[in-house]
Amino acid sequence: MARAFEDKNIAIAQLPVAPVLARIAGGQRKHGVDCGPEALWPDAARELIRELNMDDASLTDISENGVGLMPALARLAGEIERLARAGRRPLTLGGDHSIALSTIEGMLRVHPDLRIVFIDAHGDINTPASSLTGSLHGMPLAAHLGLFGERELPGVGFVGARLRPNQLALIGVRDLDPAEATFIDDRNIVCYTTDDVKAHGMTAVIEQALKQIDPMGRFPIHVSFDVDAADPAIAPATGSLVERGLGQDDLDALAAHLAATGRVAGLDLAEVNPALAKDEAALEATVHTALSFAAACLS
């Protein structure tokens, strides 16, 4: 199975999906996001296994409790790498978006030409020096791009800084810090805001984004979805709400187009926070938004 992705007779979309519970909260400061996997997984088991080729026997549960944030993230990267090498498509249920340090790292170890579709209201491309909050969940892409490393943030050395700017597309961005905007402009990173989506439609946006980062349509795709990319009306139980987000029609079109490529090799769901739901309906709406997107992408 180790060469499953390299066998041209095996389509990526036919590979089993392997769930990973990433109970990670230390990348930000709000209580409760480590309970996101607990909120997602029972529904994931019911909604996704019926629709997908789900290998839930390989379920992995990773927590930072007792080991600390950085060792847990390093372990998560190793687990994602193991699953990818074994011919699985990791579905990582977070947890805050610092999990992207691990998921993208693990996938890049196996697929150096991986393309990343990063769906988030924020850029997540700050460094320890540029961040206004000091929160790690706003830094994963900067680490992958080599903007900082072990010297600036002890423990992050497991990230190999393998990502090139032309492998990355940001979708749904609408809240960038000044340094993030500069990094994106200076490195010509593909970035589409919600205004772009409203102006041109999601289908046109994702078609153009994929054409820019993978003109020949050849490479595996890793999708990293922070639920704050969605409008708060459909995903209110998260820690960094930003108005005027992606609507359900936008997410449906995005997921359908990604699935149609047949090349979605892994997916993250990040920042579902049950503690921030004002009531059960708010949590249910957020979980549904996350899971319906994942199910459509991985179908």
C-alpha positions in Angstrom: 0.0 0.0 0.0 2.9 2.3 0.5 3.0 3.2 -3.2 -0.7 3.6 -3.6 -0.5 7.2 -4.7 2.3 6.5 -7.1 0.3 3.8 -8.9 -1.4 5.5 -11.8 -4.0 2.8 -11.9 -5.3 3.8 -8.5 -7.4 7.0 -8.5 -6.9 9.2 -5.4 -10.7 9.5 -5.0 -11.0 5.7 -4.7 -8.7 5.5 -1.7 -10.1 4.9 1.8 -10.7 7.9 4.1 -9.0 7.6 7.5 -10.3 9.8 10.3 -7.9 11.5 12.7 -9.1 13.2 15.9 -6.8 16.1 16.7 -7.7 17.4 20.2 -5.5 20.5 19.9 -6.3 23.8 21.5 -3.0 25.4 22.4 -2.6 27.2 19.2 -5.1 29.9 20.4 -6.5 31.1 23.7 -10.2 30.3 23.8 -11.4 27.3 25.8 -13.2 24.5 24.1 -11.8 24.0 20.6 -10.2 20.7 21.7 -13.7 19.4 22.0 -14.4 20.0 18.3 -13.5 16.4 17.4 -15.9 15.1 20.0 -18.7 17.2 18.4 -17.7 16.2 14.9 -16.9 12.5 15.1 -20.2 10.9 16.1 -21.9 12.8 13.3 -19.0 12.0 11.0 -19.4 8.4 11.7 -23.1 8.5 10.8 -23.0 10.9 7.9 -19.7 10.1 6.2 -19.3 6.3 6.4 -22.6 5.9 4.6 -21.3 8.0 1.7 -17.6 7.4 1.7 -15.1 4.6 1.6 -14.3 5.2 5.3 -11.6 3.2 7.1 -12.7 4.0 10.6 -10.7 1.0 11.9 -7.6 3.1 11.6 -9.0 5.9 13.7 -6.3 7.9 15.5 -6.9 10.1 18.5 -4.2 12.7 19.3 -4.3 15.1 22.3 -1.8 17.6 23.6 -2.8 16.7 27.2 0.1 15.4 29.1 2.6 16.0 26.3 2.3 19.6 25.3 1.3 21.4 22.1 4.4 21.0 20.0 5.0 17.3 20.7 1.4 16.6 19.9 1.6 18.5 16.6 4.8 16.6 15.7 3.1 13.3 16.5 0.1 14.4 14.3 2.5 15.1 11.4 3.9 11.7 11.7 0.5 10.1 11.8 -0.6 12.0 8.7 2.5 10.9 6.9 1.9 7.2 7.9 -1.7 7.3 6.6 -0.8 8.9 3.3 2.0 6.4 2.7 -0.4 3.6 3.5 -2.8 4.7 0.7 -5.3 6.5 3.0 -6.9 10.0 2.7 -6.5 11.6 6.1 -9.6 13.4 7.4 -8.3 15.4 10.4 -11.0 16.7 12.8 -9.7 19.6 14.9 -8.9 21.3 17.0 -7.6 24.7 16.2 -6.0 25.5 12.9 -2.5 25.0 14.2 -3.2 21.4 13.1 -2.3 22.6 9.6 1.3 22.7 10.7 1.0 18.9 11.0 -1.4 17.9 8.3 0.3 19.8 5.5 3.7 18.7 6.8 2.8 15.0 6.8 1.3 15.2 3.3 4.2 17.1 1.9 6.6 14.4 3.2 4.8 11.9 0.9 3.8 14.3 -1.9 6.3 17.1 -2.5 4.2 18.4 -5.3 1.0 18.6 -3.2 -1.2 21.6 -3.8 -2.9 23.3 -0.9 -6.4 24.8 -1.0 -6.6 26.8 2.3 -10.1 28.0 3.1 -10.1 30.5 5.9 -11.3 34.0 6.8 -7.7 34.7 7.8 -4.4 34.3 6.1 -2.7 32.2 8.8 0.6 33.4 7.4 1.9 35.4 10.4 5.3 34.8 12.0 6.1 35.0 15.8 7.5 38.5 15.0 4.6 39.8 13.0 1.6 38.2 14.8 -0.6 40.7 16.7 -1.8 37.9 19.1 1.1 35.5 19.3 -1.4 32.6 18.6 0.1 29.7 16.7 -3.1 29.0 14.8 -2.4 32.1 12.8 1.0 31.0 11.7 1.0 27.5 10.0 1.4 28.7 6.4 4.3 31.0 7.4 6.1 28.1 8.9 5.5 25.9 5.8 6.8 28.7 3.6 10.0 29.0 5.6 9.3 32.5 7.1 10.3 31.3 10.5 11.6 28.1 12.1 13.0 26.5 15.2 15.1 29.5 16.2 12.1 31.8 16.3 9.7 29.2 17.8 11.2 26.2 19.6 9.4 23.0 18.8 8.4 23.9 15.3 11.4 22.2 13.8 9.4 19.2 12.7 8.0 21.5 9.9 10.3 21.1 6.9 9.5 24.3 5.2 8.8 22.4 2.0 5.9 24.5 0.6 6.5 26.8 -2.3 4.3 29.8 -2.8 3.0 28.5 -6.2 1.6 25.4 -4.4 -0.9 27.4 -2.3 -4.2 29.0 -2.9 -6.2 30.9 -0.2 -10.0 31.1 -0.6 -12.5 33.1 1.5 -10.0 35.5 3.1 -11.5 38.7 4.5 -9.4 39.5 7.6 -5.7 39.9 6.9 -3.1 41.5 9.2 -0.9 44.0 7.5 2.2 41.7 7.5 0.1 38.9 6.1 -1.0 41.0 3.2 2.6 42.0 2.5 3.8 38.3 2.6 1.0 37.3 0.2 1.8 40.2 -2.2 5.5 39.7 -2.1 5.4 36.0 -2.8 2.5 36.2 -5.4 0.4 33.8 -3.4 -2.9 33.0 -5.0 -5.5 34.6 -2.8 -9.3 35.1 -3.4 -11.4 37.0 -0.9 -15.1 36.7 -0.2 -15.5 39.8 -2.3 -14.0 38.0 -5.2 -16.4 35.1 -4.7 -19.4 37.4 -4.5 -18.2 39.3 -7.6 -17.4 36.3 -9.8 -19.0 33.3 -8.3 -17.3 30.4 -6.5 -17.1 28.2 -9.5 -15.0 30.8 -11.4 -12.9 31.4 -8.4 -11.9 27.8 -7.7 -11.4 27.0 -11.4 -9.0 30.0 -11.7 -7.2 29.1 -8.4 -6.6 25.5 -9.4 -5.4 26.7 -12.9 -2.9 29.0 -11.2 -1.4 26.5 -8.8 -1.8 23.3 -11.0 -2.2 24.3 -14.6 -2.1 20.7 -15.9 -4.3 19.3 -13.2 -1.8 16.6 -12.2 -1.1 16.9 -8.5 -2.8 15.7 -5.3 -4.7 18.4 -3.4 -4.9 18.9 0.4 -7.9 20.9 1.6 -7.7 22.7 4.9 -11.0 24.2 6.0 -11.4 26.6 8.9 -15.1 26.9 9.6 -14.7 30.7 10.2 -14.4 30.9 6.4 -18.1 30.3 6.4 -20.6 33.0 7.2 -21.4 33.2 10.9 -25.1 32.5 10.0 -24.2 28.9 9.1 -21.1 28.3 11.3 -21.5 30.4 14.5 -19.7 28.0 16.9 -16.1 29.1 16.3 -13.6 31.4 17.8 -12.8 34.1 15.3 -16.1 35.1 13.7 -15.8 37.4 10.7 -19.0 38.7 9.0 -19.7 38.4 5.3 -18.3 34.9 4.9 -18.9 32.1 2.4 -22.5 31.0 2.2 -23.8 27.5 1.8 -24.1 27.8 -2.0 -20.5 29.0 -2.1 -19.3 26.0 0.0 -21.4 23.5 -2.0 -19.9 24.8 -5.3 -16.4 24.8 -3.9 -16.7 21.2 -2.5 -18.3 19.9 -5.7 -15.5 21.4 -7.9 -12.8 20.0 -5.6 -14.4 16.6 -5.6 -14.7 16.6 -9.4 -10.9 16.9 -9.7 -10.7 13.4 -8.2 -7.5 14.5 -6.5 -8.4 15.5 -3.0 -5.9 13.5 -1.0 -6.6 14.8 2.5 -8.8 17.3 4.3 -8.8 19.2 7.6 -11.8 20.6 9.6 -10.6 23.2 12.1 -11.9 25.6 14.7 -15.3 24.0 15.6 -15.7 25.1 19.2 -18.7 23.7 21.1 -18.0 26.0 24.1 -18.7 29.0 22.0 -22.1 27.8 20.7 -24.9 29.9 22.3 -27.2 26.9 22.1 -27.4 23.4 20.7 -28.8 24.7 17.4 -25.7 26.9 16.9 -23.4 23.9 17.4 -25.5 21.7 15.1 -25.4 24.2 12.4 -21.6 24.6 12.6 -21.1 20.8 12.7 -23.4 20.4 9.7 -21.5 23.0 7.7 -18.2 21.4 8.4 -19.3 17.8 7.8 -21.4 18.5 4.7 -18.4 20.2 3.2 -16.0 17.4 4.0 -18.4 14.7 2.7 -18.9 16.5 -0.6 -15.1 17.1 -1.0 -14.2 13.5 -0.4 -17.0 11.9 -2.3 
